[in-house]
Amino acid sequence: MKYLTLCTLYFVLCTLPSVAQLRRGQLMEQRAREIISQMTADEKISQLMNDAPGIPRLGLKPYNWWSEALHGVGRTGRATVFPEPIGLGATFDTELVQMVGDAVSTEARAKFNVAQRMQNYGQYAGLTFWAPNVNIFRDPRWGRGMETYGEDPLLTGTLGVAYVHGMQGQDPFYLKTAACGKHFAVHSGPEATRHSDNVAPSRRDLYATYLPAFRMLVQEGKVETIMGAYNALYGESCSGSQFLLTDVLRRDWGFRGHIVSDCGAVDDIYKGHKIVKTAAEAAAVAIKAGLNLECGSTLKALREALDQGLLTEKDLDRALLPLMLTRLKLGILQPDPDCPYNDVGEDVIGCERHIDLARRAAQESMVLLKNDGVLPLSKDIHTLFVLGPAATDVYYQMGNYYGVSNHYSTYLQGIVDQVSAGTSINYKQGFMQLADNLNTVDWSVEEARNANVSILFMGNNGNTEGEEGDAIASDNTGDRKTLSLPESQMSYLRRVARGHQNKLVVVLTGGSPIDLREISELADAVVMTWYSGQEGGMALGDLLFGDANFSGRLPITFPADVAALPPFSDYSMAGRTYRYGDTNVFYPFGYGLSYSQVGYSELSIQEVRNGKWAAKHGSTLHVQVKLSNSSDRDVTEVAQAYVSTPTAGKDAPLRQLVGFKRVALKAGESRMVELTIPTDRLQTVQDDGTSKLTKGTYTLTVGGACPTPRSEQLGVSNVSTTFKL
């Protein structure tokens, strides 16, 4: 009896925080309802748009819901600039991404506290951040693919959840900031037609590819906000879709936060998609479908919609409640002395800890694609020539939705910081990014040819790829028609390489795949830096000269030929990404070299006996594999586990990433590593969107990249086993 009493007491004590949290949540909802009940209909309508005015008689300050934090606090002045999400995707580092999210939200709180003292209530000065973007980078031509974590649903969802956890904090009651999963759903270009497109993928593609990351953010990340997309899905605007916003999000997934439209998307309901004829009808459609907040001002027409009987004031109350709750959880609806983030000071903005984190993130993001022995470079190299505008222009490191920093390191700075004072190092721009050089007398080519090593920077920046309206040099509304680099860059590479007697390193910038067939042939080494953020220069220097080892891996397939891709506007997954395509691969998903050689062996699965697996619902596979570093350098290897199911290539992907782990190995070290794989990752999505484990033979492969024919050609190490269900 005494034992039972102690156990009961222990249980009560352990559950007290949850009870207290529940009670506080009830009080919060009661307070939100009280505030709403005191508003007039017009006041309620005014609070349903991003630029919400203050209501002094209720103690409500003005609040603008639109803030950005894709890879640092964006568009509002000084902040630490981390690598663009596609670069963070290349890290395969869940812990790192959460640390980045935490640093971003810390700076966000500091900036908000200062802005409030200044009475700056404008756009980008709030605490509701419209990040992360967990759309699937299904087509390499999409200009906004740089904003995502890549082409794989598991990698995207896992890193997205980590970022949300960092952004929203660990307090059991208050939100540090409110994160937002966007753009829900089935949204990844083309940019030119996003306001009018109606996409209709199969239910299998919807539930196997386009929805999993969002579901993870809702159910594992407890994300506070979901943003609807511009496009329509199955004939409903995604920002006014009963199916997406009410049936899937709230009913099926249990989402409790608020839903915001993409900017101007409610307008698209009647102007772009032409689902209804007037703004009042569009506003009513959106609110009744489950939208809570509009980025824009079309919801002003709700006054007219009320007068026409298209919806009731109770519909406004229902839409408004989650918004009031979000502001209460942030501690900003009314003065809240209990909020633990009230006193975060501005000394954290761009602090040394965040600078160091940005440098580490940039190091882990960069991918070594080719190395014929030229790297790492000696710090005592005699002559070194650096070429290309990206070497000195930080815009090639910023990506999009960026903040600005008072602490940038260019690539040239990072290289110069590494070499001996006795090294003869020089720099010239060499070529114009998009146009041919006008001066036909070009000494830089010969100077580059004569150096011991030349480092040539090539690639894209935010002028050539990005969102509709941002990429001012794009002739495709931000998207890319080709994966080839401009002829001005390629012709310069050819001239330098043609007579180069020593070594040529090509460093690539950008947020999407590049046609590397000719570049890889001409260069002795190729490095992909993505948009590496403010510390990209120092990070690249660390890697090129061996102070750090490469560990980045491609989060998206680099195809060989853009002409062999499916049509950009086709949302079928057939022939797309490593999951549904084997051909047209130049560098495969998950691929990346280092200065070490890591082998895989002795693969086993604890739950498999005599080649058979007795699957249980909700169980986990415990996979063990031996990793061996046969080199004389320490390395961090990204071990990746892939499964091919019994219906692979027919009703299921050819292979599917089901687990990954960064493993630090000392020089010459070998050790067993365990990967845990929930069995639901092995399920096959059916035609109706449901999932099940299918009978037959499964193949599990663990290695350094996805197991494709191209991976074998590149010598990727892996080990496989089969088992039956």
C-alpha positions in Angstrom: 0.0 0.0 0.0 2.8 2.4 0.9 4.5 1.7 -2.5 1.2 2.4 -4.3 0.8 5.7 -2.3 4.3 6.8 -3.3 3.7 5.9 -6.9 0.4 7.8 -6.9 2.1 10.9 -5.3 4.9 10.7 -7.9 2.4 10.5 -10.7 0.5 13.5 -9.4 3.6 15.6 -9.0 4.8 14.7 -12.5 1.5 15.7 -14.0 1.0 19.0 -12.1 2.7 21.1 -14.8 0.4 19.7 -17.4 -2.7 20.4 -15.3 -1.5 23.9 -14.6 -0.8 24.4 -18.3 -4.3 23.1 -19.2 -5.9 25.4 -16.6 -3.9 28.4 -17.9 -4.9 27.6 -21.4 -8.6 27.6 -20.4 -8.1 30.9 -18.7 -6.4 32.3 -21.8 -9.3 31.1 -24.0 -11.8 32.7 -21.6 -9.9 36.0 -21.8 -9.7 35.9 -25.6 -13.5 35.3 -25.8 -14.1 38.2 -23.4 -12.0 40.6 -25.5 -13.7 39.4 -28.7 -17.2 39.9 -27.1 -16.4 43.6 -26.5 -15.5 44.3 -30.2 -17.8 45.7 -32.7 -18.2 43.8 -36.0 -16.1 46.4 -37.8 -13.4 46.0 -35.1 -13.4 42.3 -35.6 -13.0 42.6 -39.3 -10.1 45.0 -38.8 -8.2 42.4 -36.7 -8.5 39.7 -39.5 -5.9 41.3 -41.7 -2.2 41.4 -41.2 -2.0 45.2 -40.5 -4.3 45.1 -37.5 -5.0 48.6 -35.9 -4.9 49.1 -32.2 -8.1 49.2 -30.2 -7.2 51.6 -27.3 -10.4 51.1 -25.3 -9.5 47.4 -25.0 -5.8 47.9 -24.4 -4.8 46.5 -27.8 -1.8 48.1 -29.5 -1.5 48.0 -33.3 0.0 44.8 -34.6 1.3 43.8 -38.0 1.4 40.0 -38.4 3.8 40.0 -41.3 7.3 39.2 -40.3 10.0 37.1 -42.0 12.7 34.7 -40.5 13.6 32.2 -43.2 17.3 32.1 -42.2 17.6 34.9 -39.7 15.3 37.8 -38.8 14.5 39.2 -42.3 13.7 42.5 -43.9 14.0 44.6 -40.7 17.6 45.6 -40.3 20.5 44.2 -38.3 20.4 40.5 -37.6 22.6 37.4 -38.0 22.3 36.0 -41.5 22.5 32.2 -41.6 22.7 30.0 -44.7 19.6 29.8 -46.9 17.3 26.8 -46.1 18.5 24.8 -49.0 22.0 25.0 -47.5 20.6 24.1 -44.1 19.0 21.1 -45.8 22.5 20.1 -47.0 23.7 19.8 -43.4 21.3 17.0 -42.6 21.8 18.3 -39.0 18.6 18.4 -37.0 20.4 19.7 -33.8 22.1 22.5 -35.8 18.8 23.7 -37.5 17.1 23.9 -34.1 20.0 25.9 -32.7 19.7 28.3 -35.7 16.0 28.6 -35.0 16.7 29.4 -31.4 19.3 32.0 -32.3 16.9 33.6 -34.7 14.0 33.8 -32.2 16.3 35.2 -29.5 17.3 38.0 -31.9 13.7 38.4 -32.9 12.6 39.0 -29.3 15.4 41.5 -28.7 14.4 43.4 -31.9 10.7 43.3 -30.9 11.4 44.7 -27.5 13.4 47.6 -28.9 10.7 48.3 -31.6 8.0 48.4 -29.0 9.9 51.0 -27.0 10.2 53.0 -30.2 6.5 52.5 -30.9 7.4 50.9 -34.2 4.4 48.7 -34.9 5.0 48.3 -38.6 5.5 45.5 -41.0 8.4 43.1 -40.1 8.6 44.4 -36.5 6.4 41.7 -34.9 6.8 38.2 -33.5 4.7 36.1 -36.0 7.2 34.8 -38.5 6.2 33.2 -41.8 8.8 30.5 -41.8 9.8 27.7 -42.4 9.0 26.9 -46.0 8.4 23.1 -46.2 7.2 22.9 -49.8 8.9 20.1 -51.7 11.6 21.2 -54.2 10.1 18.8 -56.9 11.5 20.7 -59.9 15.0 22.2 -60.0 13.7 25.1 -62.2 11.6 26.6 -59.4 13.1 30.0 -58.4 11.9 29.7 -54.7 13.3 26.2 -54.2 16.2 27.9 -52.3 13.7 28.6 -49.5 13.1 24.9 -48.9 15.1 22.1 -47.3 15.1 20.1 -50.6 13.2 17.4 -52.4 12.6 14.8 -49.7 9.6 14.8 -47.4 11.3 13.2 -44.4 14.4 15.5 -44.5 12.1 18.5 -45.1 9.7 17.6 -42.2 12.5 16.7 -39.8 14.5 19.9 -40.3 11.3 22.0 -40.4 10.2 20.6 -37.0 13.6 21.4 -35.6 13.4 25.0 -36.8 9.9 25.4 -35.4 11.1 24.0 -32.0 13.9 26.6 -32.0 11.7 29.4 -33.1 8.9 28.7 -30.6 11.0 27.9 -27.6 10.6 25.4 -24.8 8.4 27.3 -22.4 5.4 25.1 -21.5 3.0 28.1 -21.9 4.5 31.1 -23.7 5.8 31.2 -27.3 9.2 32.8 -27.9 8.0 33.6 -31.4 5.2 32.0 -33.6 6.6 29.9 -36.5 4.6 29.2 -39.7 4.6 26.3 -42.1 4.1 27.4 -45.6 2.8 27.2 -48.4 -0.1 24.8 -47.8 -0.2 22.9 -50.1 1.2 21.4 -53.3 3.0 24.6 -54.2 6.3 24.8 -56.0 5.9 26.8 -59.2 5.8 28.0 -61.8 5.9 31.5 -60.4 4.3 33.1 -63.4 1.0 31.3 -63.0 0.8 30.8 -59.2 -2.2 33.1 -58.9 -4.4 31.2 -61.3 -3.1 27.6 -61.3 -5.3 24.7 -60.2 -3.2 21.6 -59.5 -4.7 18.2 -59.1 -2.1 15.5 -58.2 -3.2 12.0 -57.4 -4.2 11.3 -53.8 -1.1 9.1 -53.6 1.2 11.9 -54.6 -0.6 14.3 -52.3 -0.3 12.1 -49.2 3.1 10.6 -50.0 5.0 13.7 -51.1 3.2 17.0 -50.6 1.6 16.7 -47.2 3.9 14.7 -44.9 6.2 17.6 -43.9 3.2 19.8 -43.0 1.8 17.0 -40.9 5.1 16.7 -39.1 5.1 20.4 -38.4 1.6 20.2 -37.0 1.7 17.0 -35.0 5.4 16.9 -33.9 6.4 20.6 -34.1 3.1 22.0 -32.7 3.6 24.9 -35.2 1.5 27.9 -34.3 0.7 29.0 -37.9 0.0 27.5 -41.3 0.0 29.7 -44.4 -2.2 28.8 -47.4 -0.7 28.8 -50.9 -1.7 30.9 -53.9 -2.6 28.0 -56.2 -5.9 26.1 -56.1 -6.0 22.4 -55.2 -8.8 20.3 -56.7 -10.7 23.4 -57.7 -10.5 25.2 -54.3 -8.1 28.1 -53.5 -5.6 26.8 -51.0 -6.3 29.9 -48.9 -10.0 29.2 -49.0 -10.1 25.4 -49.1 -12.5 23.5 -46.9 -10.6 20.3 -47.7 -7.2 21.6 -46.7 -7.9 24.1 -43.9 -10.8 22.4 -42.1 -10.9 18.7 -43.1 -7.1 18.0 -43.2 -5.6 20.5 -40.9 -8.1 20.8 -38.1 -10.1 17.6 -38.3 -7.5 15.0 -39.4 -4.4 16.5 -37.9 -5.8 18.3 -34.8 -4.2 21.7 -35.7 -5.0 24.3 -33.0 -3.2 27.4 -34.2 -4.2 30.0 -36.8 -4.2 29.9 -40.6 -3.0 32.9 -42.7 -3.3 33.4 -46.4 -0.4 34.1 -48.7 -0.2 37.7 -49.5 -3.0 38.6 -51.9 -4.3 35.0 -52.1 -7.8 35.9 -51.0 -7.9 38.4 -53.9 -7.0 35.4 -56.2 -10.2 33.6 -55.2 -12.2 35.9 -57.4 -9.5 37.5 -59.6 -7.1 34.7 -60.4 -9.1 31.4 -59.9 -12.4 33.1 -60.6 -14.2 30.8 -58.2 -16.6 33.6 -57.2 -17.3 37.0 -58.7 -16.8 39.6 -56.0 -14.5 40.4 -53.1 -17.3 40.0 -50.6 -17.9 36.4 -51.9 -14.2 35.6 -51.8 -13.9 36.9 -48.2 -16.8 34.8 -47.1 -15.4 31.7 -48.9 -12.1 32.1 -47.1 -13.5 32.7 -43.6 -16.0 29.9 -43.9 -13.4 27.4 -45.2 -11.3 28.0 -42.0 -9.0 31.0 -42.8 -8.2 33.2 -39.7 -6.0 35.9 -41.1 -5.4 37.5 -44.5 -2.1 38.9 -45.7 -3.7 41.7 -47.6 -6.9 43.8 -47.4 -9.6 41.9 -49.3 -11.2 40.9 -46.0 -12.4 44.6 -45.7 -15.2 43.3 -47.9 -16.5 41.2 -44.9 -18.6 44.2 -44.0 -20.4 43.8 -47.3 -20.5 40.0 -46.9 -22.2 40.4 -43.5 -24.8 42.8 -45.0 -25.5 40.3 -47.8 -25.9 37.4 -45.4 -23.0 35.5 -46.8 -21.7 34.7 -43.3 -22.5 35.7 -39.7 -20.8 37.5 -36.9 -20.2 34.1 -35.3 -18.1 33.2 -38.2 -15.9 36.3 -37.5 -15.7 35.2 -33.8 -14.6 31.7 -34.7 -11.9 33.1 -37.1 -10.7 35.7 -34.6 -10.3 33.4 -31.6 -7.0 31.6 -32.6 -5.5 35.0 -33.5 -6.2 36.4 -30.0 -4.8 33.1 -28.5 -1.6 33.4 -30.5 -1.0 37.0 -29.2 -1.8 35.9 -25.7 0.7 33.0 -25.9 3.3 35.5 -27.2 2.5 37.7 -24.2 1.8 40.7 -26.5 -2.0 41.1 -26.7 -2.0 43.2 -23.5 0.8 43.9 -21.1 1.9 40.6 -19.6 4.6 40.8 -16.9 4.8 36.9 -16.7 6.2 36.5 -20.2 9.7 35.2 -19.8 11.0 36.9 -23.0 10.1 40.5 -22.0 13.7 41.4 -21.1 15.7 39.9 -23.9 18.3 42.7 -24.7 19.7 43.8 -28.0 23.2 42.7 -27.1 22.2 39.2 -28.4 21.8 40.6 -31.9 24.8 39.5 -34.0 26.6 38.3 -30.8 29.8 36.1 -31.0 27.8 33.0 -30.3 25.5 33.6 -33.2 28.4 34.5 -35.5 30.1 31.2 -34.6 26.9 29.3 -35.2 26.5 31.0 -38.6 30.1 29.9 -39.5 29.4 26.3 -38.4 26.2 26.2 -40.3 27.9 27.4 -43.5 30.7 24.9 -43.0 28.3 22.0 -42.7 26.2 23.2 -45.7 28.9 23.3 -48.4 29.1 20.3 -50.6 32.3 19.0 -52.2 31.2 17.5 -55.5 34.5 16.7 -57.1 38.1 16.6 -55.9 41.0 15.3 -58.0 43.5 15.7 -55.3 43.8 19.5 -55.4 42.0 20.1 -52.1 42.7 20.8 -49.3 45.1 23.6 -50.4 48.4 24.2 -48.7 48.5 27.5 -46.7 52.0 27.9 -48.0 51.0 27.8 -51.7 53.2 30.0 -53.8 50.7 31.6 -56.2 46.9 31.7 -55.9 44.5 33.5 -58.2 40.8 34.2 -57.2 38.3 35.1 -59.9 34.6 35.9 -60.3 32.3 38.6 -58.9 30.9 36.2 -56.3 34.3 36.3 -54.5 33.7 39.8 -53.3 30.0 40.5 -53.6 28.0 39.4 -50.4 24.8 39.4 -52.5 25.9 36.0 -53.7 25.8 34.8 -50.1 22.4 36.3 -49.0 19.7 34.3 -50.9 16.3 35.8 -50.3 14.1 36.9 -47.3 17.4 38.0 -45.7 18.3 40.4 -43.0 21.4 42.5 -43.1 24.4 42.2 -40.9 27.2 44.4 -39.7 29.6 41.4 -39.9 30.1 39.9 -43.4 33.0 37.8 -44.6 33.3 37.5 -48.3 34.8 34.5 -50.0 37.9 36.4 -50.9 38.4 37.4 -47.3 38.0 33.8 -46.1 40.6 32.7 -48.6 43.1 35.5 -47.8 42.7 34.8 -44.1 44.1 31.3 -44.6 47.2 31.8 -46.7 50.7 32.5 -45.7 52.0 36.1 -45.8 54.5 34.8 -48.3 51.8 33.6 -50.8 51.3 35.7 -53.9 47.5 35.9 -54.0 45.6 38.1 -56.4 42.0 38.7 -57.4 40.1 39.9 -60.5 36.5 39.8 -61.3 37.3 38.3 -64.7 33.8 38.3 -66.2 30.4 40.0 -66.0 27.7 37.7 -64.5 25.2 38.0 -67.3 26.9 39.8 -70.2 30.1 39.4 -72.3 33.1 41.5 -71.4 33.4 44.5 -73.6 37.2 44.8 -73.3 38.7 42.1 -75.5 42.1 42.7 -73.8 41.7 40.5 -70.8 44.9 39.8 -68.8 43.1 37.9 -66.0 42.8 34.7 -68.1 46.6 34.4 -68.6 47.3 35.4 -65.0 44.9 32.7 -63.8 46.5 30.1 -66.1 49.9 30.8 -64.6 49.0 30.5 -60.9 49.6 27.3 -59.0 45.9 27.2 -58.3 43.0 29.3 -59.6 39.7 29.5 -57.7 36.9 30.5 -60.0 33.6 31.6 -58.5 30.6 30.9 -60.7 26.9 30.6 -60.2 23.6 32.4 -59.5 22.4 35.1 -57.1 19.0 36.6 -56.2 18.9 38.5 -59.5 18.7 35.3 -61.6 16.5 33.1 -59.4 13.9 33.8 -56.8 10.3 34.7 -56.2 8.0 36.5 -58.6 9.1 40.1 -58.7 12.4 39.6 -56.9 14.8 38.1 -59.4 15.1 41.2 -61.6 17.4 39.5 -64.2 15.2 36.4 -64.6 13.2 36.2 -67.9 11.0 33.6 -66.3 9.4 35.5 -63.4 12.0 34.2 -61.0 12.1 30.6 -62.3 14.9 29.2 -64.5 14.3 28.0 -68.0 17.6 26.2 -68.1 20.0 24.9 -65.5 23.0 26.1 -67.5 25.0 29.1 -66.3 25.1 32.2 -68.5 27.4 32.0 -71.5 29.5 34.8 -70.1 30.5 32.5 -67.2 31.0 29.4 -69.2 33.1 31.0 -72.0 35.4 32.4 -69.3 35.7 29.0 -67.6 36.7 27.5 -71.0 39.3 30.1 -71.7 40.9 29.7 -68.3 40.8 25.9 -68.4 42.1 25.6 -71.9 45.6 26.6 -71.1 45.7 25.9 -67.4 48.9 24.0 -66.5 48.2 23.6 -62.8 44.9 23.2 -60.8 41.5 24.8 -61.2 38.9 24.9 -58.4 35.3 26.0 -59.3 33.2 27.3 -56.4 29.5 27.5 -57.2 26.9 29.8 -55.7 23.1 29.5 -55.9 20.0 27.9 -54.4 19.2 25.3 -57.0 20.9 22.6 -59.2 23.3 23.7 -61.9 24.2 21.8 -65.1 27.6 20.5 -64.1 28.5 18.3 -67.0 31.0 20.6 -68.6 32.0 22.3 -65.4 32.9 19.1 -63.7 34.9 18.0 -66.8 37.0 21.2 -66.9 37.6 21.7 -63.1 39.9 19.7 -60.8 37.5 20.4 -57.9 33.9 21.6 -57.6 32.3 23.0 -54.4 28.7 24.0 -54.0 28.3 26.8 -51.4 24.6 27.6 -51.9 23.7 31.0 -50.3 25.9 30.6 -47.3 25.0 33.6 -45.2 27.2 36.2 -43.5 30.0 33.8 -42.4 30.2 32.0 -45.7 33.6 33.4 -46.5 35.4 32.2 -43.4 33.6 28.9 -43.6 34.8 28.3 -47.2 38.3 29.2 -46.2 38.2 26.7 -43.4 37.1 24.0 -45.8 39.4 24.8 -48.8 42.5 24.8 -46.6 41.5 21.8 -44.4 40.8 23.4 -41.1 37.4 21.8 -41.4 36.3 18.7 -43.3 33.4 18.8 -45.8 30.3 17.1 -44.5 27.5 18.7 -46.6 25.2 16.4 -48.7 23.0 17.3 -51.6 19.3 17.8 -50.5 18.2 17.7 -54.1 19.2 15.8 -57.2 21.4 17.6 -59.7 20.0 16.4 -63.0 22.2 16.0 -66.1 19.9 17.5 -68.7 17.0 19.9 -68.1 15.4 18.8 -71.4 14.8 15.4 -69.9 12.8 16.7 -66.9 9.0 16.4 -66.9 7.0 19.5 -67.7 7.5 22.1 -65.0 3.7 22.6 -64.5 3.0 18.9 -64.1 2.6 18.1 -60.4 2.7 14.3 -60.9 5.8 12.9 -59.1 6.5 10.4 -61.9 10.1 10.8 -63.1 10.8 13.4 -60.4 13.4 13.5 -57.6 15.5 10.5 -56.4 12.3 8.8 -55.2 10.7 8.4 -58.6 13.5 8.7 -61.1 16.7 6.7 -61.9 17.8 8.3 -65.1 19.1 11.9 -65.9 21.1 12.0 -62.7 24.5 13.7 -62.6 24.9 14.1 -58.9 22.4 12.1 -56.7 20.5 13.1 -53.7 22.5 12.7 -50.5 25.8 12.9 -52.4 28.9 14.7 -51.1 32.6 14.1 -50.8 35.0 14.8 -47.9 38.7 14.5 -47.3 38.1 11.1 -45.8 37.1 7.6 -46.9 34.2 6.1 -45.0 33.1 2.5 -45.6 29.8 0.7 -44.5 29.5 -2.9 -43.5 27.9 -5.4 -41.0 24.3 -4.1 -41.5 21.7 -5.8 -39.3 18.1 -5.1 -38.1 17.3 -6.1 -34.6 13.7 -6.9 -35.3 14.4 -9.2 -38.3 14.8 -12.9 -37.6 15.7 -15.4 -40.2 15.1 -12.8 -42.9 11.5 -12.1 -41.7 10.0 -9.1 -39.9 7.0 -9.5 -37.7 5.8 -5.9 -38.0 3.8 -4.3 -35.2 1.8 -1.1 -35.4 3.7 1.8 -33.9 6.9 -0.2 -33.5 10.5 0.9 -34.5 13.2 -0.8 -36.4 16.6 -0.7 -34.8 19.2 -0.8 -37.5 22.9 -1.3 -36.8 25.7 -0.6 -39.3 29.5 -0.4 -39.0 31.2 2.8 -40.2 34.9 2.8 -40.9 37.0 5.9 -41.5 40.1 4.6 -43.3 41.7 8.0 -43.7 44.1 10.0 -41.5 41.5 12.8 -41.1 38.6 13.2 -38.7 35.3 13.4 -40.5 31.6 13.7 -39.9 29.7 11.2 -42.1 26.1 11.6 -43.0 24.8 8.0 -42.8 21.5 7.6 -44.8 19.0 4.8 -44.7 16.8 4.0 -47.7 14.0 1.5 -48.1 12.6 0.0 -51.3 9.2 -1.6 -50.5 7.6 -4.6 -52.2 5.8 -2.4 -54.7 8.7 0.0 -55.4 8.4 1.6 -58.8 4.7 0.8 -59.1 2.7 1.9 -56.1 5.6 3.2 -54.1 8.8 5.2 -54.6 11.8 3.5 -56.1 13.5 4.1 -52.8 12.7 6.4 -49.8 14.8 8.0 -47.2 13.7 6.6 -43.8 16.5 7.8 -41.5 19.7 9.7 -41.3 22.4 10.5 -38.8 25.5 12.6 -38.6 28.3 10.5 -37.2 31.7 11.9 -36.1 34.6 9.5 -36.7 38.2 10.0 -35.7 41.0 9.2 -38.2 41.2 5.5 -38.5 38.1 4.9 -36.3 35.5 2.2 -36.9 32.4 1.8 -34.8 28.8 0.5 -34.9 26.1 3.1 -35.3 22.4 2.7 -34.7 19.5 4.2 -36.7 16.0 4.0 -35.4 13.3 3.8 -38.0 9.6 4.1 -37.1 7.7 1.5 -39.1 5.2 4.0 -40.5 8.0 5.3 -42.7 7.9 1.9 -44.5 4.2 2.2 -45.3 3.0 2.5 -48.9 0.4 5.2 -49.7 -2.6 3.8 -51.5 -4.7 5.4 -54.2 -7.1 6.9 -51.7 -4.4 8.5 -49.6 -4.4 5.9 -46.8 -1.2 4.0 -45.9 -0.4 0.4 -45.1 2.5 -2.0 -44.8 2.5 -4.3 -47.8 3.5 -7.9 -47.9 6.6 -9.0 -49.7 10.4 -8.3 -49.8 11.9 -5.0 -48.5 15.4 -3.8 -49.2 17.2 -1.6 -46.7 20.3 0.2 -47.9 22.5 2.4 -45.6 25.2 4.5 -47.2 26.7 7.8 -48.2 24.0 8.8 -50.8 20.8 7.4 -52.2 21.3 4.0 -53.9 21.0 4.7 -57.7 23.0 3.6 -60.7 24.7 6.9 -60.8 25.7 6.6 -57.1 27.4 3.3 -58.0 29.3 5.0 -60.9 30.5 7.6 -58.4 31.8 5.0 -56.0 29.4 5.7 -53.2 29.9 3.2 -50.3 26.8 1.4 -49.0 25.6 -1.9 -47.7 22.2 -3.5 -48.1 20.0 -6.3 -46.7 16.6 -7.7 -47.5 13.8 -9.0 -45.3 10.2 -10.2 -45.8 7.0 -9.2 -44.2 
